[in-house]
Protein backbone atom coordinates (compact mmCIF):
# COMPACT_ATOMS: atom_id res chain seq x y z
CA UNK A 1 0.00 0.00 0.00
CA UNK A 2 1.30 3.42 -0.87
CA UNK A 3 2.05 5.88 1.88
CA UNK A 4 1.01 9.52 1.47
CA UNK A 5 3.59 11.54 -0.45
CA UNK A 6 2.97 14.54 1.80
CA UNK A 7 0.56 15.94 4.35
CA UNK A 8 -0.37 19.32 5.79
CA UNK A 9 -1.58 20.91 2.55
CA UNK A 10 1.02 19.10 0.53
CA UNK A 11 4.07 20.67 2.19
CA UNK A 12 5.06 18.79 5.34
CA UNK A 13 6.19 15.21 4.69
CA UNK A 14 4.76 12.42 6.81
CA UNK A 15 7.20 11.90 9.67
CA UNK A 16 7.78 9.27 12.35
CA UNK A 17 9.55 9.87 15.64
CA UNK A 18 12.74 7.91 16.21
CA UNK A 19 13.15 7.62 19.98
CA UNK A 20 16.32 8.63 21.77
CA UNK A 21 18.54 5.74 22.75
CA UNK A 22 21.73 3.75 22.52
CA UNK A 23 22.52 1.33 19.72
CA UNK A 24 25.53 -0.54 18.39
CA UNK A 25 26.68 1.10 15.17
CA UNK A 26 28.74 -0.68 12.55
CA UNK A 27 29.50 -4.30 11.75
CA UNK A 28 32.39 -6.67 12.42
CA UNK A 29 31.51 -8.75 9.37
CA UNK A 30 31.08 -5.99 6.78
CA UNK A 31 33.50 -3.61 5.09
CA UNK A 32 36.56 -2.32 6.87
CA UNK A 33 34.97 1.14 7.08
CA UNK A 34 32.16 -0.31 9.23
CA UNK A 35 34.59 -1.13 12.07
CA UNK A 36 34.88 -1.01 14.96
CA UNK A 37 31.36 -1.64 16.19
CA UNK A 38 30.77 1.11 18.72
CA UNK A 39 28.02 2.26 21.06
CA UNK A 40 26.23 5.44 19.97
CA UNK A 41 23.49 7.59 21.50
CA UNK A 42 21.15 9.58 19.27
CA UNK A 43 18.66 12.13 20.56
CA UNK A 44 15.03 11.83 19.53
CA UNK A 45 14.43 13.09 16.01
CA UNK A 46 11.86 12.70 13.24
CA UNK A 47 12.45 11.09 9.87
CA UNK A 48 10.26 11.04 6.77
CA UNK A 49 8.49 7.72 6.32
CA UNK A 50 9.47 7.71 2.65
CA UNK A 51 12.12 9.00 0.31
CA UNK A 52 11.37 12.40 -1.27
CA UNK A 53 9.17 11.72 -4.29
CA UNK A 54 9.03 13.33 -7.71
CA UNK A 55 5.70 14.89 -6.74
CA UNK A 56 7.26 16.55 -3.70
CA UNK A 57 10.37 17.64 -5.58
CA UNK A 58 8.24 19.11 -8.38
CA UNK A 59 6.78 21.62 -5.90
CA UNK A 60 10.30 22.73 -5.05
CA UNK A 61 11.23 23.13 -8.72
CA UNK A 62 8.08 25.15 -9.44
CA UNK A 63 8.53 27.38 -6.41
CA UNK A 64 12.24 28.07 -6.86
CA UNK A 65 12.86 27.79 -10.58
CA UNK A 66 15.71 25.37 -9.89
CA UNK A 67 16.91 23.17 -12.73
CA UNK A 68 15.30 19.75 -12.88
CA UNK A 69 17.72 16.86 -12.28
CA UNK A 70 18.89 14.48 -15.02
CA UNK A 71 16.36 11.76 -15.93
CA UNK A 72 13.48 14.03 -14.81
CA UNK A 73 11.44 13.14 -17.90
CA UNK A 74 12.78 9.60 -18.38
CA UNK A 75 9.91 7.10 -18.32
CA UNK A 76 11.79 4.85 -15.91
CA UNK A 77 12.14 7.59 -13.31
CA UNK A 78 9.32 10.14 -13.68
CA UNK A 79 6.33 8.57 -11.91
CA UNK A 80 5.12 11.09 -9.29
CA UNK A 81 5.32 8.46 -6.54
CA UNK A 82 8.82 7.26 -7.38
CA UNK A 83 11.66 8.78 -5.37
CA UNK A 84 13.37 11.67 -7.10
CA UNK A 85 16.76 10.58 -8.44
CA UNK A 86 19.95 12.20 -9.73
CA UNK A 87 19.84 14.97 -7.14
CA UNK A 88 23.24 16.04 -5.89
CA UNK A 89 23.97 16.44 -2.18
CA UNK A 90 23.80 20.22 -2.75
CA UNK A 91 20.37 19.84 -4.39
CA UNK A 92 19.07 17.85 -1.43
CA UNK A 93 20.32 20.48 1.03
CA UNK A 94 18.65 23.25 -0.98
CA UNK A 95 15.41 21.27 -0.92
CA UNK A 96 15.65 20.97 2.87
CA UNK A 97 16.22 24.72 3.18
CA UNK A 98 13.23 25.47 0.96
CA UNK A 99 11.02 23.00 2.82
CA UNK A 100 12.04 24.52 6.16
CA UNK A 101 11.02 27.98 4.99
CA UNK A 102 7.67 26.72 3.72
CA UNK A 103 6.78 24.47 6.65
CA UNK A 104 8.08 26.49 9.58
CA UNK A 105 10.22 23.59 10.82
CA UNK A 106 13.90 22.88 10.37
CA UNK A 107 14.35 20.06 7.89
CA UNK A 108 17.76 18.61 7.12
CA UNK A 109 19.53 15.45 6.01
CA UNK A 110 20.04 12.78 8.68
CA UNK A 111 23.49 11.98 9.98
CA UNK A 112 24.91 8.54 9.30
CA UNK A 113 24.31 7.62 12.94
CA UNK A 114 20.67 8.74 12.81
CA UNK A 115 20.11 6.90 9.54
CA UNK A 116 21.54 3.64 10.87
CA UNK A 117 19.62 3.94 14.16
CA UNK A 118 16.40 4.46 12.17
CA UNK A 119 17.11 1.72 9.63
CA UNK A 120 17.63 -0.87 12.35
CA UNK A 121 14.10 -0.28 13.59
CA UNK A 122 15.02 -1.31 17.12
CA UNK A 123 16.66 -4.60 16.09
CA UNK A 124 20.13 -4.58 17.62
CA UNK A 125 22.97 -5.69 15.34
CA UNK A 126 20.73 -7.39 12.78
CA UNK A 127 21.91 -7.36 9.20
CA UNK A 128 18.83 -5.79 7.59
CA UNK A 129 15.88 -3.63 8.69
CA UNK A 130 13.73 -6.77 9.06
CA UNK A 131 16.36 -9.08 10.62
CA UNK A 132 18.99 -11.47 9.29
CA UNK A 133 17.09 -13.21 6.49
CA UNK A 134 18.66 -12.45 3.09
CA UNK A 135 17.06 -9.90 0.72
CA UNK A 136 16.05 -12.73 -1.60
CA UNK A 137 13.53 -13.78 1.07
CA UNK A 138 11.51 -10.59 0.57
CA UNK A 139 8.16 -10.84 -1.26
CA UNK A 140 8.49 -10.54 -5.06
CA UNK A 141 12.24 -9.87 -4.76
CA UNK A 142 13.08 -11.32 -8.19
CA UNK A 143 10.46 -9.13 -9.90
CA UNK A 144 11.29 -5.82 -8.24
CA UNK A 145 13.52 -2.90 -9.31
CA UNK A 146 13.79 -3.99 -12.95
CA UNK A 147 14.43 -0.65 -14.67
CA UNK A 148 14.42 1.90 -11.87
CA UNK A 149 13.23 2.54 -8.33
CA UNK A 150 9.74 1.56 -7.22
CA UNK A 151 6.99 3.85 -6.08
CA UNK A 152 7.55 4.53 -2.41
CA UNK A 153 5.75 2.56 0.28
CA UNK A 154 4.66 -0.51 -1.71
CA UNK A 155 5.92 -3.05 0.82
CA UNK A 156 6.01 -3.37 4.59
CA UNK A 157 7.83 -0.76 6.70
CA UNK A 158 10.49 -1.53 9.30
CA UNK A 159 9.95 -1.51 13.06
CA UNK A 160 9.92 2.28 13.23
CA UNK A 161 7.42 2.61 10.38
CA UNK A 162 9.91 3.63 7.68
CA UNK A 163 9.36 2.53 4.09
CA UNK A 164 12.13 1.54 1.67
CA UNK A 165 14.82 2.14 4.28
CA UNK A 166 17.76 0.23 2.84
CA UNK A 167 16.50 -0.12 -0.73
CA UNK A 168 15.20 1.70 -3.80
CA UNK A 169 17.82 4.49 -3.93
CA UNK A 170 20.92 5.48 -1.98
CA UNK A 171 20.06 8.24 0.48
CA UNK A 172 22.32 11.22 1.09
CA UNK A 173 23.43 11.87 4.66
CA UNK A 174 24.75 15.11 6.11
CA UNK A 175 28.21 13.76 7.04
CA UNK A 176 31.46 14.12 5.23
CA UNK A 177 32.87 10.66 4.55
CA UNK A 178 35.95 9.23 6.28
CA UNK A 179 36.43 5.44 6.15
CA UNK A 180 38.28 5.57 9.50
CA UNK A 181 35.83 7.81 11.34
CA UNK A 182 34.42 5.10 13.62
CA UNK A 183 37.72 4.84 15.49
CA UNK A 184 37.36 8.48 16.60
CA UNK A 185 33.57 8.95 16.55
CA UNK A 186 31.86 10.77 19.38
CA UNK A 187 29.68 8.57 21.57
CA UNK A 188 26.69 10.91 21.53
CA UNK A 189 25.09 12.32 18.37
CA UNK A 190 28.18 11.97 16.17
CA UNK A 191 28.00 14.57 13.36
CA UNK A 192 30.65 12.95 11.19
CA UNK A 193 34.14 14.31 10.51
CA UNK A 194 34.83 17.99 9.91
CA UNK A 195 36.03 17.21 6.40
CA UNK A 196 36.29 14.26 4.06
CA UNK A 197 39.39 12.09 4.13
CA UNK A 198 38.96 11.36 0.43
CA UNK A 199 40.30 13.05 -2.69
CA UNK A 200 38.10 14.41 -4.17
CA UNK A 201 35.99 14.99 -1.02
CA UNK A 202 32.97 12.73 -0.57
CA UNK A 203 29.67 12.91 1.28
CA UNK A 204 28.24 9.87 3.02
CA UNK A 205 25.21 7.97 1.82
CA UNK A 206 23.27 4.98 3.07
CA UNK A 207 20.88 2.34 1.80
CA UNK A 208 20.67 0.10 -1.24
CA UNK A 209 20.05 0.76 -4.90
CA UNK A 210 17.73 -0.50 -7.58
CA UNK A 211 20.64 -1.00 -9.98
CA UNK A 212 22.85 -3.13 -7.73
CA UNK A 213 22.99 -6.92 -8.00
CA UNK A 214 21.91 -7.17 -4.35
CA UNK A 215 19.14 -4.59 -4.16
CA UNK A 216 18.97 -4.07 -0.38
CA UNK A 217 21.89 -2.80 1.68
CA UNK A 218 22.74 -3.99 5.17
CA UNK A 219 21.93 -1.49 7.93
CA UNK A 220 25.63 -0.92 8.62
CA UNK A 221 26.76 -0.63 4.99
CA UNK A 222 28.36 2.72 4.13
CA UNK A 223 28.76 4.39 0.75
CA UNK A 224 29.87 7.79 -0.53
CA UNK A 225 30.35 9.92 -3.64
CA UNK A 226 31.37 13.55 -4.26
CA UNK A 227 28.56 15.94 -3.29
CA UNK A 228 28.16 17.38 -6.80
CA UNK A 229 27.50 14.02 -8.47
CA UNK A 230 24.03 13.26 -9.83
CA UNK A 231 23.46 9.52 -10.14
CA UNK A 232 20.26 7.76 -11.22
CA UNK A 233 20.21 5.68 -8.04
CA UNK A 234 20.74 8.52 -5.56
CA UNK A 235 17.91 10.25 -3.70
CA UNK A 236 17.23 11.32 -0.11
CA UNK A 237 14.77 11.50 2.77
CA UNK A 238 14.46 14.38 5.19
CA UNK A 239 14.96 14.51 8.95
CA UNK A 240 13.63 17.02 11.46
CA UNK A 241 14.64 17.73 15.08
C-alpha positions as CSV (number, residue, x, y, z in Angstrom):
1,X,0.0,0.0,0.0
2,X,1.3,3.4,-0.9
3,X,2.0,5.9,1.9
4,X,1.0,9.5,1.5
5,X,3.6,11.5,-0.5
6,X,3.0,14.5,1.8
7,X,0.6,15.9,4.3
8,X,-0.4,19.3,5.8
9,X,-1.6,20.9,2.6
10,X,1.0,19.1,0.5
11,X,4.1,20.7,2.2
12,X,5.1,18.8,5.3
13,X,6.2,15.2,4.7
14,X,4.8,12.4,6.8
15,X,7.2,11.9,9.7
16,X,7.8,9.3,12.3
17,X,9.5,9.9,15.6
18,X,12.7,7.9,16.2
19,X,13.1,7.6,20.0
20,X,16.3,8.6,21.8
21,X,18.5,5.7,22.8
22,X,21.7,3.8,22.5
23,X,22.5,1.3,19.7
24,X,25.5,-0.5,18.4
25,X,26.7,1.1,15.2
26,X,28.7,-0.7,12.6
27,X,29.5,-4.3,11.7
28,X,32.4,-6.7,12.4
29,X,31.5,-8.7,9.4
30,X,31.1,-6.0,6.8
31,X,33.5,-3.6,5.1
32,X,36.6,-2.3,6.9
33,X,35.0,1.1,7.1
34,X,32.2,-0.3,9.2
35,X,34.6,-1.1,12.1
36,X,34.9,-1.0,15.0
37,X,31.4,-1.6,16.2
38,X,30.8,1.1,18.7
39,X,28.0,2.3,21.1
40,X,26.2,5.4,20.0
41,X,23.5,7.6,21.5
42,X,21.1,9.6,19.3
43,X,18.7,12.1,20.6
44,X,15.0,11.8,19.5
45,X,14.4,13.1,16.0
46,X,11.9,12.7,13.2
47,X,12.4,11.1,9.9
48,X,10.3,11.0,6.8
49,X,8.5,7.7,6.3
50,X,9.5,7.7,2.7
51,X,12.1,9.0,0.3
52,X,11.4,12.4,-1.3
53,X,9.2,11.7,-4.3
54,X,9.0,13.3,-7.7
55,X,5.7,14.9,-6.7
56,X,7.3,16.6,-3.7
57,X,10.4,17.6,-5.6
58,X,8.2,19.1,-8.4
59,X,6.8,21.6,-5.9
60,X,10.3,22.7,-5.0
61,X,11.2,23.1,-8.7
62,X,8.1,25.1,-9.4
63,X,8.5,27.4,-6.4
64,X,12.2,28.1,-6.9
65,X,12.9,27.8,-10.6
66,X,15.7,25.4,-9.9
67,X,16.9,23.2,-12.7
68,X,15.3,19.8,-12.9
69,X,17.7,16.9,-12.3
70,X,18.9,14.5,-15.0
71,X,16.4,11.8,-15.9
72,X,13.5,14.0,-14.8
73,X,11.4,13.1,-17.9
74,X,12.8,9.6,-18.4
75,X,9.9,7.1,-18.3
76,X,11.8,4.9,-15.9
77,X,12.1,7.6,-13.3
78,X,9.3,10.1,-13.7
79,X,6.3,8.6,-11.9
80,X,5.1,11.1,-9.3
81,X,5.3,8.5,-6.5
82,X,8.8,7.3,-7.4
83,X,11.7,8.8,-5.4
84,X,13.4,11.7,-7.1
85,X,16.8,10.6,-8.4
86,X,20.0,12.2,-9.7
87,X,19.8,15.0,-7.1
88,X,23.2,16.0,-5.9
89,X,24.0,16.4,-2.2
90,X,23.8,20.2,-2.7
91,X,20.4,19.8,-4.4
92,X,19.1,17.9,-1.4
93,X,20.3,20.5,1.0
94,X,18.6,23.3,-1.0
95,X,15.4,21.3,-0.9
96,X,15.7,21.0,2.9
97,X,16.2,24.7,3.2
98,X,13.2,25.5,1.0
99,X,11.0,23.0,2.8
100,X,12.0,24.5,6.2
101,X,11.0,28.0,5.0
102,X,7.7,26.7,3.7
103,X,6.8,24.5,6.6
104,X,8.1,26.5,9.6
105,X,10.2,23.6,10.8
106,X,13.9,22.9,10.4
107,X,14.3,20.1,7.9
108,X,17.8,18.6,7.1
109,X,19.5,15.5,6.0
110,X,20.0,12.8,8.7
111,X,23.5,12.0,10.0
112,X,24.9,8.5,9.3
113,X,24.3,7.6,12.9
114,X,20.7,8.7,12.8
115,X,20.1,6.9,9.5
116,X,21.5,3.6,10.9
117,X,19.6,3.9,14.2
118,X,16.4,4.5,12.2
119,X,17.1,1.7,9.6
120,X,17.6,-0.9,12.4
121,X,14.1,-0.3,13.6
122,X,15.0,-1.3,17.1
123,X,16.7,-4.6,16.1
124,X,20.1,-4.6,17.6
125,X,23.0,-5.7,15.3
126,X,20.7,-7.4,12.8
127,X,21.9,-7.4,9.2
128,X,18.8,-5.8,7.6
129,X,15.9,-3.6,8.7
130,X,13.7,-6.8,9.1
131,X,16.4,-9.1,10.6
132,X,19.0,-11.5,9.3
133,X,17.1,-13.2,6.5
134,X,18.7,-12.4,3.1
135,X,17.1,-9.9,0.7
136,X,16.0,-12.7,-1.6
137,X,13.5,-13.8,1.1
138,X,11.5,-10.6,0.6
139,X,8.2,-10.8,-1.3
140,X,8.5,-10.5,-5.1
141,X,12.2,-9.9,-4.8
142,X,13.1,-11.3,-8.2
143,X,10.5,-9.1,-9.9
144,X,11.3,-5.8,-8.2
145,X,13.5,-2.9,-9.3
146,X,13.8,-4.0,-12.9
147,X,14.4,-0.7,-14.7
148,X,14.4,1.9,-11.9
149,X,13.2,2.5,-8.3
150,X,9.7,1.6,-7.2
151,X,7.0,3.8,-6.1
152,X,7.5,4.5,-2.4
153,X,5.7,2.6,0.3
154,X,4.7,-0.5,-1.7
155,X,5.9,-3.0,0.8
156,X,6.0,-3.4,4.6
157,X,7.8,-0.8,6.7
158,X,10.5,-1.5,9.3
159,X,9.9,-1.5,13.1
160,X,9.9,2.3,13.2
161,X,7.4,2.6,10.4
162,X,9.9,3.6,7.7
163,X,9.4,2.5,4.1
164,X,12.1,1.5,1.7
165,X,14.8,2.1,4.3
166,X,17.8,0.2,2.8
167,X,16.5,-0.1,-0.7
168,X,15.2,1.7,-3.8
169,X,17.8,4.5,-3.9
170,X,20.9,5.5,-2.0
171,X,20.1,8.2,0.5
172,X,22.3,11.2,1.1
173,X,23.4,11.9,4.7
174,X,24.7,15.1,6.1
175,X,28.2,13.8,7.0
176,X,31.5,14.1,5.2
177,X,32.9,10.7,4.5
178,X,35.9,9.2,6.3
179,X,36.4,5.4,6.1
180,X,38.3,5.6,9.5
181,X,35.8,7.8,11.3
182,X,34.4,5.1,13.6
183,X,37.7,4.8,15.5
184,X,37.4,8.5,16.6
185,X,33.6,9.0,16.6
186,X,31.9,10.8,19.4
187,X,29.7,8.6,21.6
188,X,26.7,10.9,21.5
189,X,25.1,12.3,18.4
190,X,28.2,12.0,16.2
191,X,28.0,14.6,13.4
192,X,30.7,13.0,11.2
193,X,34.1,14.3,10.5
194,X,34.8,18.0,9.9
195,X,36.0,17.2,6.4
196,X,36.3,14.3,4.1
197,X,39.4,12.1,4.1
198,X,39.0,11.4,0.4
199,X,40.3,13.1,-2.7
200,X,38.1,14.4,-4.2
201,X,36.0,15.0,-1.0
202,X,33.0,12.7,-0.6
203,X,29.7,12.9,1.3
204,X,28.2,9.9,3.0
205,X,25.2,8.0,1.8
206,X,23.3,5.0,3.1
207,X,20.9,2.3,1.8
208,X,20.7,0.1,-1.2
209,X,20.1,0.8,-4.9
210,X,17.7,-0.5,-7.6
211,X,20.6,-1.0,-10.0
212,X,22.9,-3.1,-7.7
213,X,23.0,-6.9,-8.0
214,X,21.9,-7.2,-4.4
215,X,19.1,-4.6,-4.2
216,X,19.0,-4.1,-0.4
217,X,21.9,-2.8,1.7
218,X,22.7,-4.0,5.2
219,X,21.9,-1.5,7.9
220,X,25.6,-0.9,8.6
221,X,26.8,-0.6,5.0
222,X,28.4,2.7,4.1
223,X,28.8,4.4,0.8
224,X,29.9,7.8,-0.5
225,X,30.3,9.9,-3.6
226,X,31.4,13.6,-4.3
227,X,28.6,15.9,-3.3
228,X,28.2,17.4,-6.8
229,X,27.5,14.0,-8.5
230,X,24.0,13.3,-9.8
231,X,23.5,9.5,-10.1
232,X,20.3,7.8,-11.2
233,X,20.2,5.7,-8.0
234,X,20.7,8.5,-5.6
235,X,17.9,10.3,-3.7
236,X,17.2,11.3,-0.1
237,X,14.8,11.5,2.8
238,X,14.5,14.4,5.2
239,X,15.0,14.5,8.9
240,X,13.6,17.0,11.5
241,X,14.6,17.7,15.1
